[in-house]
Structure formats: C-alpha cells, structure tokens
Amino acid sequence: MFCSFVIILLLLPLLLVTMLMAQISEAAIFSSSAAVCKWPSLFSTTAGSVTTVTFAEGSSQQQPTTISSSTPFQKKNKVISRFSVLLEIKKQKTAIGLQFTKTPVKTYLTPTYSATFNNYISMGGAGFIYPGTRSSGSRYGEGDKVTIDLNWDTREATFSVNDRSVGTQKIDASINLDVAWPSISSEGGLVVCKVNTEEIST
C-alpha cells in the first residue's frame, strides 16, 4: 500500500508535464524557423468557431513576429467583420490588429518595428492604437478579451476590451481596403490565446 502511494507521488509530476505539453502542441507553436506559420482553420462557416494560437517560450523563440489568419476578411457592404482574441496567457508584449495588404507581413505591428509599413491598424497592451500611436485610455492583459470591429462602409475599426469600446480608428484614405487579415504580434515568450471571427450585418 505504502509502495503504491510512493509510486503515484513519483509519477504525478510526469503526468502534469505531459498534460501541459499536450495543450501546447494543439496550437501553432513558434520556433526560430517558424516565422511563416499560419493559424490553422481560423475561418469557419460555423458561428463562434474558436482556434487556439500559441507563441511558444524558449531561447530560440524570443523574437518579435506576427502571425496572421490563413485567409483574410473580404470587403462586403453593410457588414461588420469582427476579430476577437481572448488572452489566456500573456507573458510578453502583444499587438492585436488587421492588415490591409495582398499578403500579410510578419513584422511586429507597431511603428517601432514597422516604421515604413502603415497598411495596418493594431492595439498594444499599453492601450495605444497604431500606426498613429493614439492612446485609447484602456490597457489589456492576461485574461482580457480584445475585439476589433471593421466597418467596411465607413472605413472605421472599433477596438473593445472586455466588450467595452475603447476607441475607433479611421482607415487612411490612401489604403486600398479590399481585404483585412486578422493578426497577432508578440515580442517573444509564451502567449496563448483563443481567437474567432464573425461577420455581422448592419
């Protein structure tokens, strides 16, 4: 009886590690050579479909990068395209946004890293909306949900934190607004989030 109890105690840490690794492996995990990684099956015809995205931890993975959806939103009149991100684990700086290019870039979506690229909008955890570096007055962190509502007709994107609107950004008139790629940037380190998209008729 005592021996069985000791064996269980010895095996418990191994079991916990195995369960944690299984959770990590179900998502798109970054490595030093995985900068081209895309989210698997982000878009679904089923409303409320959720995909888990993981930026992994490790010395070879401490690099600023951006991953984007496998397919973009397509421009539609009288429709709001919604991108939601629930940050379950956030151990590093992030920026959540949309890219308005034919092909999404992989540089971090703030002016610090993308000084010559402005075909995007994003919001960092400190509450700044880019590329204009305007403060929304609201931060986000681990456990928060960030939502972007893109109105194609008005060319405006509204950011919300935990379902509370924190700011609206006008899309510059010079940008050809035909597609929008949901994107998440991380400076490196462990970030785990659940994402989903939907389209709402206006």
C-alpha positions as CSV (number, residue, x, y, z in Angstrom):
1,M,0.0,0.0,0.0
2,F,2.8,2.4,1.0
3,C,4.8,1.5,-2.1
4,S,1.8,2.2,-4.4
5,F,1.4,5.6,-2.8
6,V,5.1,6.5,-3.3
7,I,4.9,5.4,-7.0
8,I,1.9,7.7,-7.5
9,L,3.7,10.6,-5.9
10,L,6.7,10.0,-8.2
11,L,4.6,9.8,-11.4
12,L,2.4,12.8,-10.6
13,P,4.9,15.5,-11.9
14,L,5.5,13.5,-15.1
15,L,1.7,13.3,-15.7
16,L,1.3,17.1,-15.2
17,V,4.1,17.8,-17.6
18,T,2.6,15.5,-20.2
19,M,-0.8,17.2,-19.9
20,L,0.8,20.7,-20.3
21,M,2.7,19.6,-23.4
22,A,-0.4,18.2,-25.0
23,Q,-2.2,21.6,-24.5
24,I,0.8,23.4,-26.1
25,S,1.1,21.1,-29.1
26,E,-2.5,21.6,-30.2
27,A,-1.8,25.1,-31.4
28,A,0.6,26.7,-33.9
29,I,3.9,26.8,-31.9
30,F,6.6,29.2,-33.0
31,S,10.3,28.2,-33.3
32,S,13.2,30.1,-34.8
33,S,12.4,28.8,-38.3
34,A,8.6,29.1,-38.0
35,A,8.1,32.7,-38.9
36,V,5.8,31.6,-41.8
37,C,3.4,29.8,-39.5
38,K,-0.3,30.5,-40.1
39,W,-3.2,29.8,-37.9
40,P,-4.9,26.5,-38.7
41,S,-8.5,26.8,-39.9
42,L,-9.1,30.2,-38.4
43,F,-12.2,30.8,-40.5
44,S,-15.2,28.5,-40.3
45,T,-18.8,28.6,-41.6
46,T,-19.9,27.8,-38.0
47,A,-20.5,30.9,-35.9
48,G,-18.4,31.0,-32.8
49,S,-15.8,28.6,-34.0
50,V,-12.6,29.0,-31.9
51,T,-9.0,28.4,-32.7
52,T,-6.1,28.3,-30.2
53,V,-2.9,30.2,-31.1
54,T,0.3,29.8,-29.1
55,F,3.6,31.7,-29.3
56,A,6.0,29.3,-27.5
57,E,8.7,30.0,-25.0
58,G,12.4,29.3,-25.4
59,S,15.7,31.0,-26.2
60,S,15.4,30.3,-29.9
61,Q,11.9,31.8,-29.9
62,Q,12.5,35.2,-28.3
63,Q,11.9,37.3,-31.4
64,P,9.3,39.8,-32.4
65,T,7.0,38.4,-35.0
66,T,3.4,38.4,-36.3
67,I,1.1,35.6,-37.4
68,S,-2.0,36.1,-39.5
69,S,-5.1,34.1,-40.4
70,S,-4.9,31.6,-43.2
71,T,-7.4,33.7,-45.2
72,P,-8.4,37.3,-44.9
73,F,-11.8,39.0,-44.4
74,Q,-13.1,40.1,-47.8
75,K,-14.7,43.5,-48.3
76,K,-18.5,43.4,-48.0
77,N,-21.0,46.2,-48.0
78,K,-23.3,46.5,-44.9
79,V,-21.2,44.1,-43.0
80,I,-19.0,44.4,-39.9
81,S,-16.1,42.0,-39.8
82,R,-15.3,41.1,-36.2
83,F,-12.0,39.6,-34.9
84,S,-11.9,38.6,-31.2
85,V,-8.9,37.5,-29.1
86,L,-9.0,36.1,-25.6
87,L,-5.6,36.2,-24.0
88,E,-5.4,33.2,-21.7
89,I,-1.7,33.5,-21.1
90,K,0.3,36.7,-21.8
91,K,3.9,36.7,-20.7
92,Q,5.1,39.2,-23.3
93,K,4.1,42.3,-25.2
94,T,1.5,41.9,-27.9
95,A,-0.3,43.9,-30.6
96,I,-3.7,42.8,-32.0
97,G,-4.8,44.1,-35.3
98,L,-5.7,43.9,-39.0
99,Q,-3.5,44.1,-42.1
100,F,-4.8,45.6,-45.4
101,T,-2.4,44.0,-47.8
102,K,-2.5,41.3,-50.5
103,T,-0.1,39.3,-48.4
104,P,0.3,39.8,-44.6
105,V,3.7,40.8,-43.3
106,K,5.4,39.1,-40.3
107,T,7.0,42.2,-38.7
108,Y,5.6,43.3,-35.4
109,L,2.6,45.6,-35.9
110,T,3.8,48.8,-34.2
111,P,5.8,51.8,-35.6
112,T,8.9,50.6,-33.6
113,Y,9.2,47.6,-35.9
114,S,7.2,48.6,-38.9
115,A,8.3,52.2,-39.4
116,T,8.0,52.0,-43.2
117,F,4.7,50.0,-43.2
118,N,1.4,51.6,-42.4
119,N,-1.2,49.3,-44.1
120,Y,-2.5,48.1,-40.8
121,I,-4.2,49.0,-37.5
122,S,-3.4,47.5,-34.2
123,M,-3.7,48.0,-30.4
124,G,-0.9,47.2,-28.0
125,G,-1.4,46.0,-24.4
126,A,-0.4,49.5,-23.1
127,G,-3.5,50.8,-24.8
128,F,-2.0,52.6,-27.8
129,I,-3.7,52.4,-31.2
130,Y,-1.3,52.2,-34.2
131,P,0.1,53.3,-36.6
132,G,-1.0,56.7,-35.3
133,T,0.2,56.0,-31.7
134,R,-3.0,57.3,-30.1
135,S,-3.8,56.4,-26.6
136,S,-7.2,54.6,-26.1
137,G,-7.0,55.1,-22.3
138,S,-7.5,51.4,-21.7
139,R,-4.9,48.7,-21.3
140,Y,-5.3,44.9,-21.8
141,G,-3.5,42.0,-20.3
142,E,-3.8,38.3,-19.4
143,G,-7.4,37.2,-19.1
144,D,-8.8,40.1,-21.2
145,K,-10.7,39.8,-24.5
146,V,-9.8,42.3,-27.3
147,T,-12.2,42.8,-30.2
148,I,-11.9,44.7,-33.5
149,D,-15.0,45.5,-35.4
150,L,-14.2,46.6,-39.0
151,N,-17.0,48.6,-40.8
152,W,-16.2,48.4,-44.5
153,D,-18.7,51.2,-45.4
154,T,-17.4,53.8,-43.0
155,R,-13.8,52.6,-43.2
156,E,-13.6,52.5,-39.4
157,A,-12.3,50.0,-36.9
158,T,-13.5,50.0,-33.4
159,F,-11.5,48.4,-30.6
160,S,-13.1,46.9,-27.5
161,V,-11.7,45.4,-24.3
162,N,-13.9,43.0,-22.5
163,D,-16.9,44.2,-24.7
164,R,-16.3,47.9,-23.8
165,S,-15.5,50.2,-26.7
166,V,-12.2,52.0,-26.1
167,G,-11.5,53.7,-29.4
168,T,-12.3,54.0,-33.1
169,Q,-9.6,54.3,-35.8
170,K,-10.3,55.7,-39.3
171,I,-8.6,53.7,-42.1
172,D,-6.4,56.1,-44.1
173,A,-7.9,57.0,-47.5
174,S,-4.7,56.0,-49.2
175,I,-5.2,52.4,-48.2
176,N,-6.9,50.1,-50.7
177,L,-9.5,48.5,-48.4
178,D,-10.4,45.2,-50.1
179,V,-9.1,42.7,-47.6
180,A,-8.2,42.6,-43.9
181,W,-6.0,39.9,-42.3
182,P,-6.6,39.3,-38.6
183,S,-3.2,39.3,-37.0
184,I,-1.4,39.0,-33.6
185,S,2.1,40.2,-32.9
186,S,4.3,39.0,-30.0
187,E,7.7,40.2,-28.9
188,G,8.6,36.6,-27.9
189,G,7.8,34.5,-24.9
190,L,4.7,32.5,-24.0
191,V,1.4,33.9,-25.3
192,V,-1.7,31.6,-25.6
193,C,-4.9,33.0,-26.9
194,K,-8.2,31.8,-28.3
195,V,-9.4,33.6,-31.5
196,N,-12.5,33.7,-33.5
197,T,-14.1,35.7,-36.3
198,E,-17.6,36.5,-37.4
199,E,-19.5,38.8,-39.8
200,I,-22.4,40.9,-38.6
201,S,-24.9,42.5,-40.9
202,T,-25.5,46.2,-40.3
